[in-house]
Amino acid sequence: MTRVSDIRYVSTRSMPPRSEGLTFDDVLLAGLAPDGGLFVPEPVPELAEHTGVGAGELTYAELAAAIMAPYVGGAVDYDDLVELVAEAYATFDHPDVCPLVALDDDHWLLELFHGPTFAFKDIALQVVARLFDHELERRDDRAMIVAATSGDTGSAAMEAVADRDRLDIVVLHPAGRTSEIQRRQMTTLEAPNVHAVAVDGTFDDCQDLVKAMFADEPFRAEMRLAAVNSINWARVAAQIVYYVWATRRLADDRPVTFCVPTGNFGNVLAGHYARRMGLPVGRLMIASNTNDILTRLIETGELAAHDVTPTLSPSMDIQISSNLERLLFELFEGDGKATAALLGQFRADGRVALSAQQHRRIRAEFAGDRLDDPETLDVMGRIHAESQMFIDPHTAVGVGVAQRRRRPGELVVSLATAHPAKFPEAVAHATGLEPESPPALAAVAGRPERCTSLPNRVDEVKDLVASVRRG
């Protein structure tokens, strides 16, 4: 059994034999490793007996504290971690935090959208913001968060960070490529430390701008840059919890297969780590929209970028899945040089192939499929006709892939990643009806917007970040 003190974090660009590595508090504030890699834990802890399947009942917050504790290590006293996590999930509007809803006897929806911004990103970011506060208070320091969003990360991060004295945040989103409500959740938030920026480009462009700022060491140090995208390991650690939660709540003898709508690979990566910790996961299904680079990787063993196509599920309109680097690091047996070389070739050529052995390994754990927009609308309409339930387009991609790819007798949980009211036009198109909007979500429609528009140029973004930083 891995002790708390054993876990350190290394970069996916590092080479063995490695030095001792960093502790959680340093990794939390750094976000991205200085060499451009992502931090991963060594070793991965085992699930504690009291958090396993069939264990006694724990609340979601209690389970979250227990699962995250080995990753956090000595950075936060356990009693303080329990209090911090309980405070984070007190902001959710459902007592289970992530309730399960049956679609049929063997297919369940795990609703991850009961937080303050009605998307699954709240589950991690409400915790991560409080971890930042705790560590910055301890160090008597402050941080400037810069983040890229394809839709929901931005509003969830801004909501979690709003009015925190030691934190400022700048969120880049692709202009015109989010839903109106997703945009308004970012641009109508009234807090002096939150700033929305519309970039003339795609999400991948926004993500590249963030990475470029982190790669500029003098700028990074001067601004005290920090990350809340899923490049930050704390995000992944917090998302592991709901895979364990769902498995425990079902209390079935069969392994659970999870179907995950994903573009940046962070959400499904958390399921991969839950399995590495010992959770009896059956398969991990990756559900893609038309921007299906991950599904094509599973099918062909080739990572090949296409142009980004705008879809009804904009949070998945991605061609460069940054969290895939953590899986590639495993496929290269911890060889950071080989990982960096493959990614460098992909950046240069837009195409790279895994070895036959690596392809077999990825196919052994992951399945993948895609839905285009007409198929997504069909799933949304069919689910409503059968159960009177509204689902958003991202969730519909997951449900559709799960229904298409599930095996006889397989127990499947599809992740419902956003409240349907965040995408009323798509829901109305599919069902003829608009879902009822929660009051907090409906309120953004009438508020004035505050947003800066910038070209896809890193110097101009840096100037903006420097101009709004406090302290």
N, C-alpha and C positions, 0 to 999 in steps of 0.2 A: 504494500500500500504506500502510495506516495505521500510523504509528509508535506505540510504546508511550506516548510522552509526549503524543500527540495526544488520547487518550481522556479525557473528563471526563463527569461525570454531572449531569443536570438533572432537575428535577421534572416530572411529568406535569401539574402545575397551573401551570407557568411559561409565560411568553409570550416569543416572539421580538421583538426581538433579545435574546438571553440573554447574561448575563455568562459568564465563563469556566467556571463550574461547579465541582463538587467532585471531589476525587480519590478513589480507591477506598477508602483507609483511613478517610476521613471518612464515606463512604457505608456502609461495613461497620458502623461503630459506630452510625450514626444510624438505619439501617433504613428508617424512614419519614421523608419530607421534612418540614421544619417547617410547610409550608403544607398538609400532609395528603396530598400526592401521593406517587407512587412514583418512585424514581430509575430513569432509563434512560441508557444510554451514548450519547454523541454524539462521533464517529460510531461505527457498528458496524464492528469490524475485519474484515478478510478472513481466511479460513483461510490459515495459512502453508503454503507448498508442502510442507514435510516432514510436515504433518498431514493432507494431502488424501487423497482416494481413490486407491488404487494406490501410495501411498508405501510405503517400507520398513517393516518390522515395528517397532512400538513397543509396550511394555507399556501396560496401561491407565493406570497412574500416570504414565508418561512422556508419554502423549498428553494426559492431563488437565493436567499442568503446562504443556505447550506451548500448549494452547487457552486456558487461563485467564490466561496471562502477559500478553497485551495488556490484559485487563480489570483485572488487578491493578496493572499499570504499575509505577511505582517504589516502591510501598508495601512490597513484599517483594522482596528480592534474588532473582534467578532461581534461584541454587543453593539458597537457603533454601526457595523455593517447591517445588522438586523434592523436597527432603528432607521437607518438611511433607506433601506429597501422598502420597509413598511411605509415610510413617508412617501416614497415614489409611487407605490401602487395604491395609496389612498386617493390619488388623483383620478383613478379609473372609475367608470360608472357601473361596473358589474362586480358583484362580490367574488366571483371566481377569477376575475381579471381576464382570463382567456377561456371562455366557456366552450364546451363541445356541443354541437347540434347535429342530430342524425339526418342524413340524406336518405339512407336505407340501413338495413341491419349491419352491413359491413363497410359503409362509407360515411365518414363523419366530416363535418366542417369544424375546424378550430378557429374560432373568431378572435382575431388579434387586433381588433379595431375599437376597443372600448376605452382608449386613453383620451387625453385632452385634444388631440388633433385628429382622432378617428382613423388612424393608420397604425400598422404594426411597428413602425419606427418608434412610437412612444414607449414601447415596452423596454427597449434598451436605453433610449435617450433620457427618460426621466431618472433612471438610475445613474447614468454616466454623468449628467450635469451635477448631480449631488456628490459624486465621487470627485469631480473636478473641484467643487467648492471646498470639500473636506481637505484635499491635498494642498490647494492654494492657500487656504487658511493656515494650515500647518507650516507652510514655507514662507508665509507672509509675502506672497507673490501674486501676480495676475497673469492672464493669458488672453491672446487674441485667437479665436477660433476662425478658421477659414474652411468652408465646406462647399462641395458641389452637390447638387440635387437634380434628380430626374423627376421630382414631384413631391414626395412625402417627407424625405429626410429633412429638407429645409425647414418646413413649418414645425416639425417635431423638435428639431434642434433649437430653433428660435424660441419656441414656447418654453422649452425646458430651461433655457439660459436667460430668458427675459428678466430684467431688473436685478440680476446677480452682480454685485458690486465688483467682483474680481474678474469678471468675464465680459469680453466683447465678442460679437460674432458677425461675420460677413458671409452670406450664402449666395453662391452663384447658381443661377438656373438658366437653361436655354430659352431664349426669348421665343414666345409663341408655341412652346412645345410641352407645356403643362396644361392641365385642365384649368378653367377659370377659377374654380374654388381652390385648387391647390395653390395657384398664384396668389389669390387674395388672402389665403391664410398666412402667407409670408409678408405680403405688402401692406396689410392693414393692422399688423401687430404694433401696438403703441408701447414702446419701451426705448429708452435712450441708447441701449447697448446692442440693438439688433438692426441689421442692415441687409436689405434684399438687393441683389444686383442681377439684372437681365443681360445675358451675354449673347451677342450675335453669333450663334453657333449651336452645336449639339451638346448633349450631356457629356459625351466623351471629350469635347473641347473644354468644357468647364472642369472636368476631372483633371485634364492635362494642365490647366492653369494652376490648380491647387498644388499639384505635384511639382510644378516648376517653382512655385514660391517656397515650398519646403526644400527643394534642392539648392536654393540660394542661401547658403549657410549664414552669411552676415545679416541678410534680411530676416531670416528665420529667427536668429538669436535676438536681434533688435526688437522685433515685433512680439517675441514670446509666442510664436505660432503653435497652435494645437489643433488637433483634428477630431471630429466626431463622426465622420463617415465611417463605414465599416472597415476601412483600413486600420482603424483603432481597435486593438484587440478587445478592449472592454465591451464594445458593442457586440462582438461575437459571443463573448462569455455570457452576457445577459440573455442572448437569444437561445443559447443551449437549453435554457430552463424550460421553455414551453414544449420542447420535444419530450422531455422527461415527464412533465406535467400531464400531457395528453396520454402518454403510455400508462402512467399510473392510474389516471382516471378511468381508462377503459378496462383496466384490470383483466385483460384477456390473455390466455396462454399463448396466443399466436404473436409472432413478431409484427410490429406495426410498420406498414409502408407509408411514407409521407410523400405527398405531391406538393411541390413548392413552385409557385410562379416566381420567376427570378430573372434578373438581367445582370446584376453585378456580382452574383454568386455568393453574397454574404449570408443570405437567409438560409440557403441550403447547406452552406459550409458549416453553420451551427449544428445542423442535423448530423453532418459527417463527424463533427467532434463529439456529439452526444453518443454516437455509435463507438467512437474510439474510447470513450470513457466507460463503455460496457453496456450501454442501453441496447436492448434487443430490437434493433431496427431491421425491418425486412429489406425494402429497397428505398432508395431516394430517387423520386421522379422529378426531373427538371422540366418545368412547363414553360415554354417560350412562346412569344408572339411571332410575328413575321421576322423580327430581328433575332434570328434563331442560332446565333453563333455557338451557344453552349450545346444545344441539341445536335447541331452538325458535328461538333467535336466528339460527342459520344458515339454518333453513328459512324463517323469516318476516321476518327483519330487525327483530324486536321483542324487546326485553329485558323480560320480564314475570315478576315473582316470584309463585310460588305458595306455599302452606304446605309446609314441609319434611315429607316422608313418610319414616319410618324404613324401611330396606331391609336386605337381606342384605349390601349393600356400603356400610357406614356411612361410610367415609371420603369418599364422594361425595354424602352427604346434605347438600347445600349449595344455597342459592338466591342468595347474593351472592358472586360469584366475583371476589375482590379483584384478581387479576392481570389480569383483563380490561381494567382501566384502562390498562395499558401498550399494549394493542392499540388501544383507543379513541383514545389519544393519537396513534398513527400514522394512524388513519382520519381524524382531524381535522387532519392535516398539521402536527403539533406545536403546535397551538393549545390551550394549557393552560386558557384561560378557557372555551372551548367544551367541553372535556373535563369540567371541573368542573361546568359548567352542566347537561350531560346527566346526570351522576351525581347531582347535586342533585335534579333532576327525578325520577330513578328512585327515590331515597330517599323523596321526598315522595309520589309517586303509585304506586310499585310497578310502573311500566310506562313505557317510553319506546321510541321508534322511531328506527332509523338512517335516513339518507337513502337513496334508491335507489342512488346511486353507492357509498356505504359498504357497503350490503348486497351489491352485486355484487363488491366487493373481498374481502369476507370469504368469500363463496361460491367465489371463484376459488382460495382457498388451503385452505379447510377444508370437510370434509364432516362430517356428524353423524348419529347415530342413537341409539336407546335400547333397553334391555332391561329388562323388569320382572322381578320375582323368579322367577316360574315359568319364564320364558325363560332366566334366568341358571342356574337349577338344571339345566335341560335341557342347556345347553352343558357344564356341569361333568360331568354324567353321560355325555354323548356323547364328550367328549374322553377320559374315563377308559376307556370301553368300547373306543374305537378304538386307544388308545396306552398304556393303563395309567398314564397321567399324571394326577396330581392338580393342579388349579388352584384358586386362591381365587376368591371371588365377584367381586372387582374385575377380576381378570384375565379371568374368564369373560365379563364385560360387554364387554371389549375384543375378545376372540376372537370372540364372537358377532356384534358389529357388523362386524368385519373380514370374517367369512365372508359376511355378508349383503350388504355393500356393495362387495366387491372386484370389480374388472373382469377380464375374461379376459386372462391374461398379465401381470397386475400383480404386482410383487414387494412383499410386505407383511411388515412386522415389527410384531407386537403386543407391547406392553409388559406384562410380568408383574410386577406391582407389590408383591405380598406373598406370603410363604410360605403354602402352603395350610394348614399346621398352626396358623396364627393364627386360622383359622375352622373348627375341627373339626366343629361342629354342622352347618354348611351343607354341608361336604364329605360328611359322613356321610349327610345327607338326600339329597344328589344321587347318591351312588355306593353307599351301603350300607356303606361302609368309612371308617375314620378314618385320615388320613395319619399317618405316623410323625413325631413331633415331635422336633426337634433338642434335645439335652440342655439347652442354655442356655434354650430356650423352655419346655421341660417343667418346669424348676426353679421358674418363677414361681408355679406352682399351689400350692405348699406354703408359700410365704412370707407373713408377716403384711403386711397392707396399711396404708399411711399416707396419708391423704387428708383434705383439708378440704372440707366442703360449704358452699357460699355461695349466696345468692339472686342473681338477675340485677340487681345494683345496684353501680354502679361505685365508690361510696364505700367499701363493705365490701371490695371487691377491693383498692382502694388501701391500706386499712388493713392487710390481710394482707401485701401486697407490702412495705410499710414495716416491718412487724414481723419479717419473716424476712431482710431484707437485712443482710448482714454488712459491717462496716467503715465 
